[in-house]
Amino acid sequence: MMELLTVREVAAYLKTTRQQVRRMIQCGELRAVKVGREYRITLAALAEFLEE
């Protein structure tokens, strides 16, 4: 099963704000899945973002 991270967890890892993470998702820089009203980011998507 793949691990899903919250916007808050990704923001803390990247040392940025939750708003900036949401902007990256909206712009297509960071792939995410919407679960209900919140976004979730897979570890694979985060690794792909960091490699770019």
URNOR-V922497 format. One record per residue. N is the residue number from 0. RES is the residue in three letters. SS is DSSP state (a for helix, b for strand, c for the rest). Layout:
BEGIN
N;RES;SS
N;RES;SS
END
This chain:
BEGIN
0;MET;c
1;MET;c
2;GLU;c
3;LEU;b
4;LEU;b
5;THR;b
6;VAL;a
7;ARG;a
8;GLU;a
9;VAL;a
10;ALA;a
11;ALA;a
12;TYR;a
13;LEU;a
14;LYS;c
15;THR;c
16;THR;c
17;ARG;a
18;GLN;a
19;GLN;a
20;VAL;a
21;ARG;a
22;ARG;a
23;MET;a
24;ILE;a
25;GLN;a
26;CYS;a
27;GLY;c
28;GLU;c
29;LEU;c
30;ARG;c
31;ALA;c
32;VAL;b
33;LYS;b
34;VAL;b
35;GLY;c
36;ARG;c
37;GLU;b
38;TYR;b
39;ARG;b
40;ILE;b
41;THR;b
42;LEU;a
43;ALA;a
44;ALA;a
45;LEU;a
46;ALA;a
47;GLU;a
48;PHE;a
49;LEU;a
50;GLU;a
51;GLU;c
END
